Amino acid sequence: MTNAPEGPRPPKSALDISGLVDEVRRRVEEKKAQGLYDPREVRKVEMAAVGLGQDKEAAAAAEMTTRLAALGKLWVATDWGVTTHRKGLAGRVIIALKRLIYRLTKPLASVWLAQQVRFNNELLKLLETMVPGHIDARHHLAHDELRLSGVEEELATSRVRIARVLEKLEAALGREDMRGARELVGQLEEELAGAWYLAFEHIHRRPEALEARYRMYVDMIKPAAGEKLVVDVGCGRGELMEMLREEGLNVVGVELNPQAVEACRIKGLKVHHGDAEAFLAGLEEDSVGAVVMLQVVEHLGARKLLRLLTTAVSRLAPGGMLLAETINPACLSTLAGPFYLDITHRNPIHPQALKGLWQWLGLRDVEVLWLAPYPEKYRLEELEEGSAQAGVHNRNIRKLNDLLFSFQDYAVAGRK
């Protein structure tokens, strides 16, 4: 018995890469929702992905810049010329004929080629303008997407917390427990305000934009604090605390925003929910290596600020550091921008006023650090030097730039 010849085999189905990727993403999101992943590791992976995207965009930018440069070198509007690939006598004859045709048609060709030349020049200029802007927009888009994902995560957490408070409120009203209901209403207002402020910070205070500044603070705090406690007053989302923890420092945060407290605790950070002055007063004198207040003092009235600073200094060990950062009102543009953008800000504080407080409290080696200079593109432009009028104009422009567009933030640091 002979075997029947095999018929054509059915083609193997192509591997559905897109479907597999979608399935992996779906399962990852499910596990994230179940809390199976450490949020700190998730955030590191997301930031790494943004970094890879930036590397890819940088490579693309370099490639496009190279292409544009090559195009600019190749584009010579008047280089018409005649050539041929033929060699010998045939090549010379063809070149002679082409030159003759070139001379005869040059006047007519110039009429329509002139328009084409202008068009090509404008096209090249347009590319040189659009390409850098496009690359810059793509660069910021990755950060914007990451920030929005962070906002979405915070909103999801906030909805759960607020829903729990509403359930308790409904139960209290059912029991006619009006005192308990009023307390729950206050808690609900606190939760809502905290959720809004955390979303506000995700949008307007990008962690990646603050990383270099926080690294500078870590380098200042580490030798001053040693093995003693570091207290981060108004620690927010805990970015500085994470960096201090990575350096092996013993750090605790104090925060009024319950949403921010929860975000810090998810990261495994030590944080106290409550008033900073009361927390510091509960510590032993000379037991703290550093007290840090980043974007805090502008939220406080004068008396509250003075009590907080006095208590903080009393808890600092000899050599301990008091460090505060705030918006610089001596740069007037900040009052039209970042200061009143945050509706919880109360008082802008002049750099010399805060420096004077540090000195009045008995701190030594007091210094003002100027931060976040305005980008050059925002500053008023000067005229080319060459005349007395230009010199006067430029001196006035420099004065205006110093007044309007200098440094957006400043910090004051001092040791006990």
C-alpha positions in Angstrom: 0.0 0.0 0.0 1.5 3.3 -1.0 1.1 6.5 0.9 -1.0 9.1 -0.8 1.0 12.2 -1.6 0.7 14.9 0.9 -1.3 17.9 -0.1 -0.1 21.5 0.5 0.2 22.3 4.2 -1.8 25.1 5.6 0.4 28.2 6.2 1.4 28.8 9.8 -0.6 31.7 11.3 1.5 34.8 11.7 2.4 35.7 15.2 0.1 38.5 16.5 2.7 40.7 18.2 0.3 43.6 18.7 -2.3 41.3 20.3 0.3 39.8 22.7 1.5 43.3 23.7 -2.1 44.4 24.4 -2.6 41.2 26.5 0.6 41.8 28.5 -0.5 45.5 29.1 -4.0 44.4 30.2 -2.5 41.9 32.7 0.0 44.4 34.1 -2.8 46.9 34.6 -4.9 44.3 36.4 -2.0 43.5 38.8 -1.3 47.2 39.4 -4.9 47.6 40.3 -4.7 44.6 42.7 -1.6 46.3 44.4 0.7 43.4 43.4 3.4 45.8 42.2 5.5 48.2 44.3 4.4 51.7 43.2 8.0 52.9 43.6 9.2 50.3 41.1 6.4 51.1 38.7 7.3 54.8 38.8 11.0 53.9 38.2 10.0 51.8 35.1 7.8 54.6 33.8 10.6 57.2 34.2 13.0 54.8 32.5 10.6 54.4 29.6 10.5 58.2 29.3 14.3 58.3 29.4 14.4 55.7 26.5 11.9 57.7 24.6 14.1 60.8 25.1 17.2 58.9 23.8 15.2 57.9 20.8 14.0 61.5 20.2 17.5 62.8 20.7 18.8 60.3 18.0 16.0 61.4 15.7 16.8 65.1 16.3 20.5 64.5 15.5 19.5 62.6 12.3 17.1 65.3 11.2 19.7 68.1 11.9 22.3 66.2 9.9 19.8 65.8 7.0 18.9 69.5 7.1 22.6 70.5 7.0 23.3 68.2 4.1 20.3 69.6 2.3 21.5 73.1 2.9 24.9 72.3 1.5 23.5 70.6 -1.6 21.0 73.3 -2.4 22.8 75.9 -4.6 20.2 77.8 -6.6 22.5 78.9 -9.4 24.3 75.6 -10.0 22.6 74.2 -13.0 25.5 72.9 -15.1 25.5 70.0 -17.6 27.0 66.5 -17.1 26.8 63.0 -18.7 27.9 59.5 -17.7 29.1 58.7 -21.2 32.9 58.7 -21.8 35.1 59.4 -24.8 34.0 61.1 -28.0 30.3 60.3 -27.4 30.5 62.0 -24.0 32.1 65.1 -25.4 29.5 65.4 -28.2 26.6 65.0 -25.7 28.2 67.7 -23.4 28.5 70.1 -26.4 24.9 69.5 -27.4 23.7 70.0 -23.8 25.6 73.2 -23.5 24.1 74.5 -26.7 20.6 73.6 -25.5 21.4 75.2 -22.2 22.4 78.5 -23.8 19.3 78.5 -26.0 16.9 77.7 -23.2 18.5 79.5 -20.3 16.4 82.7 -20.7 13.2 80.8 -20.8 14.1 78.3 -18.1 15.2 81.2 -15.8 11.7 82.5 -15.7 10.1 79.5 -14.2 13.1 78.2 -12.3 13.3 81.5 -10.4 9.9 80.8 -8.9 11.0 77.3 -8.1 14.2 78.6 -6.5 12.2 80.9 -4.2 9.8 78.1 -3.3 12.6 75.7 -2.5 14.4 78.3 -0.3 11.2 79.0 1.6 10.6 75.3 2.0 14.1 74.9 3.5 13.6 77.8 5.9 10.2 76.3 6.9 11.9 72.9 7.7 14.6 74.6 9.7 11.9 76.3 11.8 9.5 73.4 12.2 11.8 70.5 12.9 13.3 71.8 16.2 9.9 72.8 17.4 8.5 69.4 16.5 11.2 67.6 18.3 10.8 69.9 21.4 7.1 69.2 21.4 7.6 65.4 21.2 10.1 65.7 24.1 7.6 67.5 26.3 4.8 65.2 25.3 6.4 62.2 26.9 6.7 64.1 30.2 3.1 65.4 29.9 1.8 61.9 29.4 3.6 60.7 32.5 2.3 63.6 34.6 -1.2 63.0 33.4 -0.9 59.3 34.3 0.2 60.4 37.7 -2.8 62.7 38.0 -5.2 59.8 37.0 -3.7 57.5 39.6 -4.1 60.2 42.3 -7.7 60.9 41.2 -8.5 57.1 41.4 -7.1 56.9 44.9 -9.0 60.1 45.9 -12.3 58.8 44.6 -11.9 55.7 46.8 -11.0 57.7 49.9 -13.9 60.2 49.4 -16.4 57.4 48.7 -15.5 55.9 52.1 -16.0 59.2 53.9 -19.4 59.6 52.2 -20.4 56.2 53.4 -19.5 57.1 56.9 -21.4 60.4 56.6 -24.5 58.6 55.3 -24.4 56.2 58.3 -23.9 59.1 60.7 -26.9 60.9 59.3 -28.9 57.7 59.5 -28.1 57.6 63.2 -28.9 61.3 63.6 -25.3 61.8 64.9 -25.0 65.4 63.9 -21.7 66.0 65.7 -20.2 63.0 63.9 -21.7 64.2 60.6 -20.1 67.6 61.0 -16.7 66.0 61.7 -17.1 63.9 58.6 -18.0 66.9 56.5 -14.8 68.6 57.7 -12.9 65.4 56.8 -14.5 65.3 53.4 -13.6 68.9 52.7 -10.0 68.1 53.7 -9.9 65.1 51.4 -11.3 67.1 48.4 -8.8 70.0 49.0 -6.0 67.5 49.3 -6.9 65.7 46.1 -7.1 69.0 44.2 -3.7 70.2 45.5 -1.9 66.9 44.7 -3.3 67.1 41.1 -2.2 70.7 40.9 1.3 69.8 41.9 1.5 67.0 39.4 0.7 69.5 36.6 2.7 72.5 37.8 5.6 71.0 39.8 7.1 68.3 37.6 9.4 65.9 39.6 11.8 65.5 36.8 12.2 69.3 36.6 13.1 69.5 40.3 15.5 66.6 40.4 18.7 68.6 39.9 17.7 71.2 42.5 16.8 68.5 45.1 20.2 66.8 44.4 21.8 70.1 45.4 19.8 70.1 48.6 20.8 66.6 49.4 24.5 67.5 49.0 24.0 70.4 51.4 21.9 68.4 54.0 24.0 65.2 54.2 27.1 66.6 55.9 25.1 68.9 58.2 22.7 66.2 59.4 25.0 63.2 59.7 23.2 60.4 61.5 20.6 62.7 63.1 17.0 63.1 62.0 16.1 65.2 59.0 12.6 66.7 59.1 11.0 67.6 55.8 8.2 70.1 56.6 5.5 70.1 54.0 7.0 67.1 52.3 4.3 66.8 49.6 4.8 63.8 47.4 8.1 62.9 49.1 10.5 63.4 46.2 13.2 64.9 48.4 12.6 62.3 51.1 13.2 59.5 48.6 16.5 61.0 47.6 17.6 61.5 51.2 16.6 58.0 52.0 18.7 56.7 49.1 21.7 58.4 50.7 21.1 56.6 54.0 19.7 59.5 55.9 17.1 59.2 58.7 14.3 61.3 57.3 10.7 61.9 58.3 8.1 64.1 56.6 5.4 66.3 58.1 2.3 67.0 55.9 -1.2 68.4 56.4 -2.5 67.0 53.0 -4.0 63.6 53.7 -3.7 62.6 50.0 0.0 63.5 50.0 0.5 61.5 53.3 -1.0 58.5 51.6 1.2 58.9 48.5 4.3 59.0 50.7 3.3 56.0 52.8 2.7 54.0 49.6 6.4 54.7 48.8 7.4 53.4 52.2 8.3 56.8 53.5 7.9 57.9 57.2 5.5 60.7 57.3 3.4 62.4 60.1 0.0 63.7 59.3 -0.5 66.9 61.2 0.9 70.3 62.2 4.6 70.8 61.7 5.1 73.1 64.7 3.4 70.6 67.1 5.4 67.8 65.6 8.7 69.6 66.1 7.7 70.7 69.6 7.4 67.0 70.5 11.0 66.3 69.6 13.9 66.6 72.0 16.0 69.8 71.8 19.3 69.5 69.8 18.1 66.2 68.3 17.5 67.2 64.7 20.2 67.4 62.0 18.3 69.4 59.5 14.8 71.0 59.0 13.8 71.6 55.4 10.8 73.7 54.2 10.4 73.7 50.4 7.7 76.0 49.1 6.1 76.2 52.6 6.8 79.6 54.2 4.7 81.5 51.6 1.6 79.6 52.9 2.0 81.0 56.4 1.1 84.2 58.2 3.9 86.1 59.9 3.2 84.9 63.5 2.7 81.3 62.5 6.0 81.4 60.5 7.9 82.9 63.4 6.7 80.3 65.8 7.5 77.5 63.4 11.0 78.8 62.7 11.7 79.4 66.4 10.6 75.8 67.3 12.6 74.4 64.4 15.8 76.1 65.5 15.4 75.0 69.1 15.3 71.4 67.9 18.4 71.7 65.7 21.6 70.1 67.0 24.8 72.3 66.9 25.8 72.5 63.3 22.3 71.5 62.1 20.8 73.2 59.1 17.6 75.1 58.5 16.8 75.3 54.8 13.8 77.0 53.2 12.8 77.6 49.6 10.2 79.9 48.2 9.2 82.0 45.2 11.2 85.1 44.7 8.9 88.2 44.8 11.9 90.5 44.0 11.5 89.1 40.5 8.2 90.9 39.6 7.1 88.4 36.9 6.7 85.7 39.5 3.8 87.7 41.0 2.0 87.6 37.6 2.8 83.9 37.3 3.8 81.2 39.8 2.9 82.9 43.0 -0.7 83.6 42.5 -1.1 80.5 40.3 -1.4 78.7 43.7 -4.5 80.0 45.5 -3.2 78.6 48.8 -0.3 81.1 48.9 -0.7 83.9 51.4 2.4 86.1 51.7 5.3 86.6 49.3 8.5 86.9 51.3 11.4 89.1 50.2 14.8 87.3 50.1 16.3 89.9 52.5 13.4 89.5 54.9 13.9 85.7 55.1 17.7 86.0 55.4 17.1 88.5 58.2 14.9 86.0 60.1 17.7 83.4 59.9 20.2 85.8 61.3 17.8 87.0 64.0 17.3 83.4 65.1 21.0 83.2 65.7 22.0 81.0 62.7 25.4 81.4 61.2 26.8 81.0 57.6 23.5 82.3 56.3 23.4 82.3 52.5 20.8 83.0 49.8 20.7 80.6 46.9 19.3 82.0 43.6 17.3 79.4 41.7 15.4 78.9 38.4 16.7 81.8 36.2 14.2 82.9 33.6 15.1 81.5 30.2 16.8 83.9 27.9 13.9 83.9 25.4 11.7 85.6 28.0 14.1 88.5 28.7 13.9 91.8 26.9 16.3 92.1 24.0 19.2 94.6 23.8 20.2 96.7 20.8 23.6 96.2 19.1 26.2 98.5 20.7 27.6 101.3 18.6 26.0 104.5 19.7 25.4 106.4 22.8 21.6 105.9 22.5 22.1 102.1 22.2 24.2 102.1 25.4 21.6 104.0 27.4 18.9 101.8 26.0 20.7 98.6 26.9 21.5 99.7 30.4 17.8 100.4 31.0 16.9 97.0 29.5 19.3 95.3 31.9 17.7 97.0 34.8 14.3 95.9 33.6 15.5 92.4 33.1 16.9 92.3 36.6 13.6 93.5 38.0 11.2 91.4 35.8 13.1 88.3 34.6 15.8 87.3 37.1 15.5 84.3 39.4 12.0 82.7 39.9 12.9 81.0 43.3 15.4 81.4 46.0 16.5 79.4 49.1 17.9 80.5 52.4 20.2 78.2 54.4 21.9 78.6 57.7 23.6 76.5 60.5 23.0 76.5 64.2 
